[in-house]
Structure formats: structure tokens, C-alpha cells
Amino acid sequence: MTEKNINLEQSLKDLESLVAELETGELPLEEAMKKFENGIKLTRACQTALKEAEQKVEILLNDSKTEVFAPLDNDSD
């Protein structure tokens, strides 16, 4: 999977489907190996997407800790 922004939900569904197919034990060895390889690629893409999301959240949380907010002026003159 070479796409930078993967659809995480769809990738997880695809991965679940692959696992279900492999668990049946009814696939020929060569097809099972191809599906396993695709599953590894999906897993890595999902892990990368989750790590990037985690890093963005961490950056946002760190940024909010360092911001200084000025008090609101409540004068109603």
C-alpha cells in the first residue's frame, strides 16, 4: 500500500476479512501466502497511520500547554 493517507477503517475491515479467509484453511498455499503478505502490508500501513495520528495529538497537547491566554475584557461600558 503506497498511499500516504490510508482509510484506516477500511484497511482494518480488509485486514479482518483477510484473517477470516486465512483462518478457514481452505486456500491453496500460494494464494494464502499472497493474502498473508497483503495482510502484513495492511498492518504496517495501519500502524504507520496510527503512529502519525498519535504524534499529531501529542503535538497538539504540547502546544496547548505552552499557550498563554489573555483574560477577556468584560467591561460593558
PyMOL Python script that loads the backbone (N, CA, C, O; Angstrom):
from pymol import cmd

cmd.read_pdbstr("""\
ATOM      1  N   MET A   1       0.857  -1.177   0.000  1.00  0.00           N
ATOM      2  CA  MET A   1       0.000   0.000   0.000  1.00  0.00           C
ATOM      3  C   MET A   1       0.896   1.230   0.000  1.00  0.00           C
ATOM      4  O   MET A   1       1.610   1.481   0.971  1.00  0.00           O
ATOM      5  N   THR A   2       0.862   1.987  -1.070  1.00  0.00           N
ATOM      6  CA  THR A   2       1.760   3.124  -1.188  1.00  0.00           C
ATOM      7  C   THR A   2       1.055   4.444  -0.926  1.00  0.00           C
ATOM      8  O   THR A   2       1.698   5.494  -0.923  1.00  0.00           O
ATOM      9  N   GLU A   3      -0.214   4.413  -0.714  1.00  0.00           N
ATOM     10  CA  GLU A   3      -0.988   5.623  -0.474  1.00  0.00           C
ATOM     11  C   GLU A   3      -0.607   6.223   0.875  1.00  0.00           C
ATOM     12  O   GLU A   3      -0.584   5.520   1.885  1.00  0.00           O
ATOM     13  N   LYS A   4      -0.308   7.525   0.893  1.00  0.00           N
ATOM     14  CA  LYS A   4       0.136   8.182   2.129  1.00  0.00           C
ATOM     15  C   LYS A   4      -0.977   8.212   3.176  1.00  0.00           C
ATOM     16  O   LYS A   4      -0.762   7.816   4.322  1.00  0.00           O
ATOM     17  N   ASN A   5      -2.150   8.674   2.791  1.00  0.00           N
ATOM     18  CA  ASN A   5      -3.270   8.757   3.726  1.00  0.00           C
ATOM     19  C   ASN A   5      -4.222   7.593   3.471  1.00  0.00           C
ATOM     20  O   ASN A   5      -5.045   7.637   2.557  1.00  0.00           O
ATOM     21  N   ILE A   6      -4.100   6.565   4.284  1.00  0.00           N
ATOM     22  CA  ILE A   6      -4.949   5.408   4.096  1.00  0.00           C
ATOM     23  C   ILE A   6      -6.267   5.629   4.818  1.00  0.00           C
ATOM     24  O   ILE A   6      -6.352   6.422   5.755  1.00  0.00           O
ATOM     25  N   ASN A   7      -7.286   4.921   4.374  1.00  0.00           N
ATOM     26  CA  ASN A   7      -8.553   4.910   5.085  1.00  0.00           C
ATOM     27  C   ASN A   7      -8.409   3.826   6.146  1.00  0.00           C
ATOM     28  O   ASN A   7      -8.513   2.637   5.846  1.00  0.00           O
ATOM     29  N   LEU A   8      -8.172   4.235   7.368  1.00  0.00           N
ATOM     30  CA  LEU A   8      -7.860   3.305   8.446  1.00  0.00           C
ATOM     31  C   LEU A   8      -9.000   2.321   8.680  1.00  0.00           C
ATOM     32  O   LEU A   8      -8.766   1.122   8.828  1.00  0.00           O
ATOM     33  N   GLU A   9     -10.219   2.818   8.712  1.00  0.00           N
ATOM     34  CA  GLU A   9     -11.360   1.944   8.976  1.00  0.00           C
ATOM     35  C   GLU A   9     -11.487   0.875   7.890  1.00  0.00           C
ATOM     36  O   GLU A   9     -11.709  -0.298   8.192  1.00  0.00           O
ATOM     37  N   GLN A  10     -11.345   1.281   6.631  1.00  0.00           N
ATOM     38  CA  GLN A  10     -11.449   0.321   5.531  1.00  0.00           C
ATOM     39  C   GLN A  10     -10.301  -0.670   5.562  1.00  0.00           C
ATOM     40  O   GLN A  10     -10.491  -1.857   5.296  1.00  0.00           O
ATOM     41  N   SER A  11      -9.118  -0.189   5.882  1.00  0.00           N
ATOM     42  CA  SER A  11      -7.957  -1.080   5.957  1.00  0.00           C
ATOM     43  C   SER A  11      -8.140  -2.118   7.056  1.00  0.00           C
ATOM     44  O   SER A  11      -7.768  -3.278   6.879  1.00  0.00           O
ATOM     45  N   LEU A  12      -8.704  -1.717   8.184  1.00  0.00           N
ATOM     46  CA  LEU A  12      -8.953  -2.667   9.270  1.00  0.00           C
ATOM     47  C   LEU A  12     -10.000  -3.699   8.864  1.00  0.00           C
ATOM     48  O   LEU A  12      -9.872  -4.876   9.200  1.00  0.00           O
ATOM     49  N   LYS A  13     -11.033  -3.268   8.144  1.00  0.00           N
ATOM     50  CA  LYS A  13     -12.042  -4.212   7.651  1.00  0.00           C
ATOM     51  C   LYS A  13     -11.420  -5.198   6.666  1.00  0.00           C
ATOM     52  O   LYS A  13     -11.702  -6.396   6.714  1.00  0.00           O
ATOM     53  N   ASP A  14     -10.569  -4.685   5.773  1.00  0.00           N
ATOM     54  CA  ASP A  14      -9.882  -5.551   4.809  1.00  0.00           C
ATOM     55  C   ASP A  14      -9.000  -6.561   5.538  1.00  0.00           C
ATOM     56  O   ASP A  14      -8.941  -7.731   5.161  1.00  0.00           O
ATOM     57  N   LEU A  15      -8.326  -6.106   6.568  1.00  0.00           N
ATOM     58  CA  LEU A  15      -7.455  -6.979   7.345  1.00  0.00           C
ATOM     59  C   LEU A  15      -8.268  -8.069   8.052  1.00  0.00           C
ATOM     60  O   LEU A  15      -7.867  -9.233   8.076  1.00  0.00           O
ATOM     61  N   GLU A  16      -9.401  -7.685   8.622  1.00  0.00           N
ATOM     62  CA  GLU A  16     -10.274  -8.673   9.274  1.00  0.00           C
ATOM     63  C   GLU A  16     -10.748  -9.721   8.271  1.00  0.00           C
ATOM     64  O   GLU A  16     -10.819 -10.908   8.588  1.00  0.00           O
ATOM     65  N   SER A  17     -11.067  -9.275   7.074  1.00  0.00           N
ATOM     66  CA  SER A  17     -11.524 -10.185   6.022  1.00  0.00           C
ATOM     67  C   SER A  17     -10.410 -11.158   5.625  1.00  0.00           C
ATOM     68  O   SER A  17     -10.645 -12.353   5.449  1.00  0.00           O
ATOM     69  N   LEU A  18      -9.198 -10.623   5.490  1.00  0.00           N
ATOM     70  CA  LEU A  18      -8.057 -11.478   5.158  1.00  0.00           C
ATOM     71  C   LEU A  18      -7.819 -12.536   6.230  1.00  0.00           C
ATOM     72  O   LEU A  18      -7.578 -13.702   5.919  1.00  0.00           O
ATOM     73  N   VAL A  19      -7.886 -12.130   7.469  1.00  0.00           N
ATOM     74  CA  VAL A  19      -7.667 -13.058   8.578  1.00  0.00           C
ATOM     75  C   VAL A  19      -8.732 -14.155   8.548  1.00  0.00           C
ATOM     76  O   VAL A  19      -8.425 -15.333   8.731  1.00  0.00           O
ATOM     77  N   ALA A  20      -9.977 -13.762   8.317  1.00  0.00           N
ATOM     78  CA  ALA A  20     -11.062 -14.747   8.270  1.00  0.00           C
ATOM     79  C   ALA A  20     -10.828 -15.757   7.143  1.00  0.00           C
ATOM     80  O   ALA A  20     -11.039 -16.956   7.322  1.00  0.00           O
ATOM     81  N   GLU A  21     -10.392 -15.261   5.987  1.00  0.00           N
ATOM     82  CA  GLU A  21     -10.108 -16.163   4.868  1.00  0.00           C
ATOM     83  C   GLU A  21      -8.972 -17.118   5.202  1.00  0.00           C
ATOM     84  O   GLU A  21      -9.051 -18.314   4.919  1.00  0.00           O
ATOM     85  N   LEU A  22      -7.922 -16.586   5.800  1.00  0.00           N
ATOM     86  CA  LEU A  22      -6.772 -17.422   6.134  1.00  0.00           C
ATOM     87  C   LEU A  22      -7.120 -18.454   7.205  1.00  0.00           C
ATOM     88  O   LEU A  22      -6.602 -19.570   7.188  1.00  0.00           O
ATOM     89  N   GLU A  23      -7.996 -18.079   8.131  1.00  0.00           N
ATOM     90  CA  GLU A  23      -8.350 -18.993   9.215  1.00  0.00           C
ATOM     91  C   GLU A  23      -9.167 -20.190   8.748  1.00  0.00           C
ATOM     92  O   GLU A  23      -9.217 -21.213   9.430  1.00  0.00           O
ATOM     93  N   THR A  24      -9.809 -20.065   7.583  1.00  0.00           N
ATOM     94  CA  THR A  24     -10.588 -21.203   7.088  1.00  0.00           C
ATOM     95  C   THR A  24      -9.681 -22.375   6.729  1.00  0.00           C
ATOM     96  O   THR A  24     -10.094 -23.532   6.814  1.00  0.00           O
ATOM     97  N   GLY A  25      -8.454 -22.081   6.329  1.00  0.00           N
ATOM     98  CA  GLY A  25      -7.521 -23.133   5.955  1.00  0.00           C
ATOM     99  C   GLY A  25      -7.844 -23.771   4.616  1.00  0.00           C
ATOM    100  O   GLY A  25      -7.288 -24.816   4.278  1.00  0.00           O
ATOM    101  N   GLU A  26      -8.736 -23.157   3.850  1.00  0.00           N
ATOM    102  CA  GLU A  26      -9.181 -23.735   2.580  1.00  0.00           C
ATOM    103  C   GLU A  26      -8.474 -23.152   1.362  1.00  0.00           C
ATOM    104  O   GLU A  26      -8.725 -23.589   0.239  1.00  0.00           O
ATOM    105  N   LEU A  27      -7.601 -22.182   1.563  1.00  0.00           N
ATOM    106  CA  LEU A  27      -6.913 -21.555   0.443  1.00  0.00           C
ATOM    107  C   LEU A  27      -5.690 -22.369   0.038  1.00  0.00           C
ATOM    108  O   LEU A  27      -5.009 -22.943   0.889  1.00  0.00           O
ATOM    109  N   PRO A  28      -5.414 -22.417  -1.272  1.00  0.00           N
ATOM    110  CA  PRO A  28      -4.151 -23.038  -1.690  1.00  0.00           C
ATOM    111  C   PRO A  28      -2.983 -22.254  -1.081  1.00  0.00           C
ATOM    112  O   PRO A  28      -3.098 -21.059  -0.811  1.00  0.00           O
ATOM    113  N   LEU A  29      -1.886 -22.929  -0.876  1.00  0.00           N
ATOM    114  CA  LEU A  29      -0.738 -22.327  -0.190  1.00  0.00           C
ATOM    115  C   LEU A  29      -0.277 -21.033  -0.850  1.00  0.00           C
ATOM    116  O   LEU A  29      -0.024 -20.048  -0.156  1.00  0.00           O
ATOM    117  N   GLU A  30      -0.164 -21.018  -2.165  1.00  0.00           N
ATOM    118  CA  GLU A  30       0.332 -19.820  -2.847  1.00  0.00           C
ATOM    119  C   GLU A  30      -0.625 -18.635  -2.644  1.00  0.00           C
ATOM    120  O   GLU A  30      -0.180 -17.511  -2.414  1.00  0.00           O
ATOM    121  N   GLU A  31      -1.926 -18.884  -2.730  1.00  0.00           N
ATOM    122  CA  GLU A  31      -2.900 -17.808  -2.518  1.00  0.00           C
ATOM    123  C   GLU A  31      -2.886 -17.348  -1.062  1.00  0.00           C
ATOM    124  O   GLU A  31      -2.991 -16.153  -0.784  1.00  0.00           O
ATOM    125  N   ALA A  32      -2.759 -18.289  -0.145  1.00  0.00           N
ATOM    126  CA  ALA A  32      -2.680 -17.941   1.282  1.00  0.00           C
ATOM    127  C   ALA A  32      -1.461 -17.077   1.559  1.00  0.00           C
ATOM    128  O   ALA A  32      -1.535 -16.125   2.336  1.00  0.00           O
ATOM    129  N   MET A  33      -0.338 -17.404   0.925  1.00  0.00           N
ATOM    130  CA  MET A  33       0.883 -16.613   1.122  1.00  0.00           C
ATOM    131  C   MET A  33       0.709 -15.196   0.580  1.00  0.00           C
ATOM    132  O   MET A  33       1.178 -14.239   1.196  1.00  0.00           O
ATOM    133  N   LYS A  34       0.042 -15.051  -0.561  1.00  0.00           N
ATOM    134  CA  LYS A  34      -0.203 -13.715  -1.125  1.00  0.00           C
ATOM    135  C   LYS A  34      -1.107 -12.907  -0.203  1.00  0.00           C
ATOM    136  O   LYS A  34      -0.869 -11.721   0.027  1.00  0.00           O
ATOM    137  N   LYS A  35      -2.135 -13.546   0.318  1.00  0.00           N
ATOM    138  CA  LYS A  35      -3.043 -12.847   1.224  1.00  0.00           C
ATOM    139  C   LYS A  35      -2.332 -12.480   2.529  1.00  0.00           C
ATOM    140  O   LYS A  35      -2.559 -11.403   3.080  1.00  0.00           O
ATOM    141  N   PHE A  36      -1.481 -13.370   3.015  1.00  0.00           N
ATOM    142  CA  PHE A  36      -0.708 -13.090   4.224  1.00  0.00           C
ATOM    143  C   PHE A  36       0.201 -11.889   3.999  1.00  0.00           C
ATOM    144  O   PHE A  36       0.291 -11.003   4.849  1.00  0.00           O
ATOM    145  N   GLU A  37       0.873 -11.862   2.853  1.00  0.00           N
ATOM    146  CA  GLU A  37       1.753 -10.736   2.517  1.00  0.00           C
ATOM    147  C   GLU A  37       0.959  -9.432   2.455  1.00  0.00           C
ATOM    148  O   GLU A  37       1.410  -8.401   2.956  1.00  0.00           O
ATOM    149  N   ASN A  38      -0.224  -9.480   1.838  1.00  0.00           N
ATOM    150  CA  ASN A  38      -1.081  -8.294   1.775  1.00  0.00           C
ATOM    151  C   ASN A  38      -1.508  -7.871   3.181  1.00  0.00           C
ATOM    152  O   ASN A  38      -1.587  -6.679   3.478  1.00  0.00           O
ATOM    153  N   GLY A  39      -1.780  -8.843   4.035  1.00  0.00           N
ATOM    154  CA  GLY A  39      -2.152  -8.548   5.422  1.00  0.00           C
ATOM    155  C   GLY A  39      -1.034  -7.857   6.178  1.00  0.00           C
ATOM    156  O   GLY A  39      -1.281  -6.945   6.967  1.00  0.00           O
ATOM    157  N   ILE A  40       0.193  -8.290   5.938  1.00  0.00           N
ATOM    158  CA  ILE A  40       1.352  -7.649   6.577  1.00  0.00           C
ATOM    159  C   ILE A  40       1.463  -6.200   6.112  1.00  0.00           C
ATOM    160  O   ILE A  40       1.719  -5.304   6.917  1.00  0.00           O
ATOM    161  N   LYS A  41       1.271  -5.971   4.818  1.00  0.00           N
ATOM    162  CA  LYS A  41       1.336  -4.603   4.285  1.00  0.00           C
ATOM    163  C   LYS A  41       0.243  -3.733   4.897  1.00  0.00           C
ATOM    164  O   LYS A  41       0.493  -2.590   5.280  1.00  0.00           O
ATOM    165  N   LEU A  42      -0.975  -4.280   4.987  1.00  0.00           N
ATOM    166  CA  LEU A  42      -2.072  -3.520   5.604  1.00  0.00           C
ATOM    167  C   LEU A  42      -1.775  -3.206   7.065  1.00  0.00           C
ATOM    168  O   LEU A  42      -2.021  -2.093   7.532  1.00  0.00           O
ATOM    169  N   THR A  43      -1.246  -4.188   7.780  1.00  0.00           N
ATOM    170  CA  THR A  43      -0.913  -3.994   9.194  1.00  0.00           C
ATOM    171  C   THR A  43       0.108  -2.878   9.366  1.00  0.00           C
ATOM    172  O   THR A  43      -0.039  -2.021  10.237  1.00  0.00           O
ATOM    173  N   ARG A  44       1.135  -2.892   8.539  1.00  0.00           N
ATOM    174  CA  ARG A  44       2.169  -1.853   8.631  1.00  0.00           C
ATOM    175  C   ARG A  44       1.607  -0.482   8.292  1.00  0.00           C
ATOM    176  O   ARG A  44       1.948   0.509   8.938  1.00  0.00           O
ATOM    177  N   ALA A  45       0.744  -0.421   7.275  1.00  0.00           N
ATOM    178  CA  ALA A  45       0.141   0.858   6.894  1.00  0.00           C
ATOM    179  C   ALA A  45      -0.740   1.388   8.029  1.00  0.00           C
ATOM    180  O   ALA A  45      -0.736   2.585   8.315  1.00  0.00           O
ATOM    181  N   CYS A  46      -1.489   0.501   8.668  1.00  0.00           N
ATOM    182  CA  CYS A  46      -2.346   0.909   9.787  1.00  0.00           C
ATOM    183  C   CYS A  46      -1.502   1.381  10.967  1.00  0.00           C
ATOM    184  O   CYS A  46      -1.824   2.386  11.602  1.00  0.00           O
ATOM    185  N   GLN A  47      -0.432   0.664  11.259  1.00  0.00           N
ATOM    186  CA  GLN A  47       0.451   1.063  12.356  1.00  0.00           C
ATOM    187  C   GLN A  47       1.066   2.434  12.096  1.00  0.00           C
ATOM    188  O   GLN A  47       1.175   3.258  13.005  1.00  0.00           O
ATOM    189  N   THR A  48       1.464   2.670  10.856  1.00  0.00           N
ATOM    190  CA  THR A  48       2.043   3.960  10.492  1.00  0.00           C
ATOM    191  C   THR A  48       1.017   5.070  10.651  1.00  0.00           C
ATOM    192  O   THR A  48       1.323   6.130  11.196  1.00  0.00           O
ATOM    193  N   ALA A  49      -0.211   4.826  10.172  1.00  0.00           N
ATOM    194  CA  ALA A  49      -1.270   5.833  10.277  1.00  0.00           C
ATOM    195  C   ALA A  49      -1.584   6.135  11.742  1.00  0.00           C
ATOM    196  O   ALA A  49      -1.772   7.295  12.111  1.00  0.00           O
ATOM    197  N   LEU A  50      -1.641   5.109  12.564  1.00  0.00           N
ATOM    198  CA  LEU A  50      -1.923   5.314  13.989  1.00  0.00           C
ATOM    199  C   LEU A  50      -0.793   6.063  14.676  1.00  0.00           C
ATOM    200  O   LEU A  50      -1.041   6.921  15.523  1.00  0.00           O
ATOM    201  N   LYS A  51       0.439   5.748  14.322  1.00  0.00           N
ATOM    202  CA  LYS A  51       1.585   6.436  14.921  1.00  0.00           C
ATOM    203  C   LYS A  51       1.577   7.915  14.536  1.00  0.00           C
ATOM    204  O   LYS A  51       1.841   8.778  15.374  1.00  0.00           O
ATOM    205  N   GLU A  52       1.276   8.207  13.274  1.00  0.00           N
ATOM    206  CA  GLU A  52       1.208   9.605  12.831  1.00  0.00           C
ATOM    207  C   GLU A  52       0.093  10.352  13.557  1.00  0.00           C
ATOM    208  O   GLU A  52       0.270  11.506  13.949  1.00  0.00           O
ATOM    209  N   ALA A  53      -1.045   9.704  13.736  1.00  0.00           N
ATOM    210  CA  ALA A  53      -2.147  10.340  14.462  1.00  0.00           C
ATOM    211  C   ALA A  53      -1.755  10.595  15.911  1.00  0.00           C
ATOM    212  O   ALA A  53      -2.055  11.653  16.465  1.00  0.00           O
ATOM    213  N   GLU A  54      -1.086   9.628  16.521  1.00  0.00           N
ATOM    214  CA  GLU A  54      -0.628   9.788  17.906  1.00  0.00           C
ATOM    215  C   GLU A  54       0.343  10.952  18.035  1.00  0.00           C
ATOM    216  O   GLU A  54       0.279  11.712  19.001  1.00  0.00           O
ATOM    217  N   GLN A  55       1.242  11.096  17.066  1.00  0.00           N
ATOM    218  CA  GLN A  55       2.201  12.189  17.092  1.00  0.00           C
ATOM    219  C   GLN A  55       1.497  13.538  16.945  1.00  0.00           C
ATOM    220  O   GLN A  55       1.871  14.506  17.607  1.00  0.00           O
ATOM    221  N   LYS A  56       0.487  13.607  16.087  1.00  0.00           N
ATOM    222  CA  LYS A  56      -0.259  14.854  15.922  1.00  0.00           C
ATOM    223  C   LYS A  56      -0.983  15.237  17.203  1.00  0.00           C
ATOM    224  O   LYS A  56      -1.003  16.407  17.586  1.00  0.00           O
ATOM    225  N   VAL A  57      -1.578  14.251  17.864  1.00  0.00           N
ATOM    226  CA  VAL A  57      -2.268  14.516  19.127  1.00  0.00           C
ATOM    227  C   VAL A  57      -1.274  15.008  20.169  1.00  0.00           C
ATOM    228  O   VAL A  57      -1.557  15.956  20.902  1.00  0.00           O
ATOM    229  N   GLU A  58      -0.118  14.371  20.235  1.00  0.00           N
ATOM    230  CA  GLU A  58       0.913  14.778  21.199  1.00  0.00           C
ATOM    231  C   GLU A  58       1.361  16.211  20.939  1.00  0.00           C
ATOM    232  O   GLU A  58       1.536  16.986  21.878  1.00  0.00           O
ATOM    233  N   ILE A  59       1.546  16.565  19.675  1.00  0.00           N
ATOM    234  CA  ILE A  59       1.941  17.929  19.316  1.00  0.00           C
ATOM    235  C   ILE A  59       0.859  18.917  19.745  1.00  0.00           C
ATOM    236  O   ILE A  59       1.160  19.963  20.319  1.00  0.00           O
ATOM    237  N   LEU A  60      -0.392  18.584  19.467  1.00  0.00           N
ATOM    238  CA  LEU A  60      -1.492  19.473  19.852  1.00  0.00           C
ATOM    239  C   LEU A  60      -1.583  19.640  21.360  1.00  0.00           C
ATOM    240  O   LEU A  60      -1.814  20.744  21.854  1.00  0.00           O
ATOM    241  N   LEU A  61      -1.402  18.550  22.088  1.00  0.00           N
ATOM    242  CA  LEU A  61      -1.446  18.637  23.548  1.00  0.00           C
ATOM    243  C   LEU A  61      -0.290  19.459  24.092  1.00  0.00           C
ATOM    244  O   LEU A  61      -0.474  20.244  25.022  1.00  0.00           O
ATOM    245  N   ASN A  62       0.888  19.292  23.530  1.00  0.00           N
ATOM    246  CA  ASN A  62       2.050  20.070  23.976  1.00  0.00           C
ATOM    247  C   ASN A  62       1.883  21.544  23.638  1.00  0.00           C
ATOM    248  O   ASN A  62       2.252  22.407  24.435  1.00  0.00           O
ATOM    249  N   ASP A  63       1.330  21.843  22.461  1.00  0.00           N
ATOM    250  CA  ASP A  63       1.095  23.233  22.073  1.00  0.00           C
ATOM    251  C   ASP A  63       0.100  23.908  23.006  1.00  0.00           C
ATOM    252  O   ASP A  63       0.262  25.078  23.350  1.00  0.00           O
ATOM    253  N   SER A  64      -0.929  23.172  23.413  1.00  0.00           N
ATOM    254  CA  SER A  64      -1.941  23.790  24.271  1.00  0.00           C
ATOM    255  C   SER A  64      -1.407  24.050  25.675  1.00  0.00           C
ATOM    256  O   SER A  64      -1.927  24.923  26.370  1.00  0.00           O
ATOM    257  N   LYS A  65      -0.391  23.320  26.109  1.00  0.00           N
ATOM    258  CA  LYS A  65       0.197  23.527  27.432  1.00  0.00           C
ATOM    259  C   LYS A  65       1.042  24.803  27.474  1.00  0.00           C
ATOM    260  O   LYS A  65       1.180  25.427  28.526  1.00  0.00           O
ATOM    261  N   THR A  66       1.599  25.185  26.337  1.00  0.00           N
ATOM    262  CA  THR A  66       2.501  26.335  26.323  1.00  0.00           C
ATOM    263  C   THR A  66       1.809  27.633  25.934  1.00  0.00           C
ATOM    264  O   THR A  66       2.405  28.705  26.039  1.00  0.00           O
ATOM    265  N   GLU A  67       0.569  27.553  25.488  1.00  0.00           N
ATOM    266  CA  GLU A  67      -0.133  28.784  25.098  1.00  0.00           C
ATOM    267  C   GLU A  67      -0.524  29.586  26.330  1.00  0.00           C
ATOM    268  O   GLU A  67      -0.909  29.030  27.359  1.00  0.00           O
ATOM    269  N   VAL A  68      -0.419  30.886  26.205  1.00  0.00           N
ATOM    270  CA  VAL A  68      -0.825  31.778  27.280  1.00  0.00           C
ATOM    271  C   VAL A  68      -2.066  32.524  26.794  1.00  0.00           C
ATOM    272  O   VAL A  68      -2.056  33.176  25.750  1.00  0.00           O
ATOM    273  N   PHE A  69      -3.096  32.411  27.559  1.00  0.00           N
ATOM    274  CA  PHE A  69      -4.341  33.056  27.175  1.00  0.00           C
ATOM    275  C   PHE A  69      -4.524  34.341  27.970  1.00  0.00           C
ATOM    276  O   PHE A  69      -4.329  34.357  29.186  1.00  0.00           O
ATOM    277  N   ALA A  70      -4.897  35.412  27.290  1.00  0.00           N
ATOM    278  CA  ALA A  70      -5.150  36.689  27.950  1.00  0.00           C
ATOM    279  C   ALA A  70      -6.573  36.687  28.507  1.00  0.00           C
ATOM    280  O   ALA A  70      -7.481  36.120  27.900  1.00  0.00           O
ATOM    281  N   PRO A  71      -6.759  37.312  29.645  1.00  0.00           N
ATOM    282  CA  PRO A  71      -8.123  37.356  30.199  1.00  0.00           C
ATOM    283  C   PRO A  71      -9.021  38.193  29.288  1.00  0.00           C
ATOM    284  O   PRO A  71      -8.580  39.143  28.641  1.00  0.00           O
ATOM    285  N   LEU A  72     -10.282  37.808  29.264  1.00  0.00           N
ATOM    286  CA  LEU A  72     -11.267  38.539  28.479  1.00  0.00           C
ATOM    287  C   LEU A  72     -11.604  39.857  29.171  1.00  0.00           C
ATOM    288  O   LEU A  72     -11.684  39.922  30.398  1.00  0.00           O
ATOM    289  N   ASP A  73     -11.795  40.880  28.393  1.00  0.00           N
ATOM    290  CA  ASP A  73     -12.195  42.184  28.943  1.00  0.00           C
ATOM    291  C   ASP A  73     -13.711  42.177  29.037  1.00  0.00           C
ATOM    292  O   ASP A  73     -14.398  42.176  28.016  1.00  0.00           O
ATOM    293  N   ASN A  74     -14.237  42.172  30.258  1.00  0.00           N
ATOM    294  CA  ASN A  74     -15.678  42.078  30.463  1.00  0.00           C
ATOM    295  C   ASN A  74     -16.311  43.446  30.724  1.00  0.00           C
ATOM    296  O   ASN A  74     -17.407  43.507  31.281  1.00  0.00           O
ATOM    297  N   ASP A  75     -15.654  44.545  30.339  1.00  0.00           N
ATOM    298  CA  ASP A  75     -16.241  45.859  30.518  1.00  0.00           C
ATOM    299  C   ASP A  75     -17.447  46.014  29.624  1.00  0.00           C
ATOM    300  O   ASP A  75     -17.360  45.758  28.423  1.00  0.00           O
ATOM    301  N   SER A  76     -18.576  46.428  30.184  1.00  0.00           N
ATOM    302  CA  SER A  76     -19.770  46.602  29.374  1.00  0.00           C
ATOM    303  C   SER A  76     -20.150  48.090  29.281  1.00  0.00           C
ATOM    304  O   SER A  76     -21.330  48.440  29.321  1.00  0.00           O
ATOM    305  N   ASP A  77     -19.150  48.945  29.159  1.00  0.00           N
ATOM    306  CA  ASP A  77     -19.368  50.398  29.083  1.00  0.00           C
ATOM    307  C   ASP A  77     -19.954  50.777  27.779  1.00  0.00           C
ATOM    308  O   ASP A  77     -20.207  51.957  27.535  1.00  0.00           O
TER     309      ASP A  77
END
""", "prot")
cmd.dss("prot")
cmd.show_as("cartoon", "prot")
cmd.util.cbc("prot")
cmd.orient("prot")
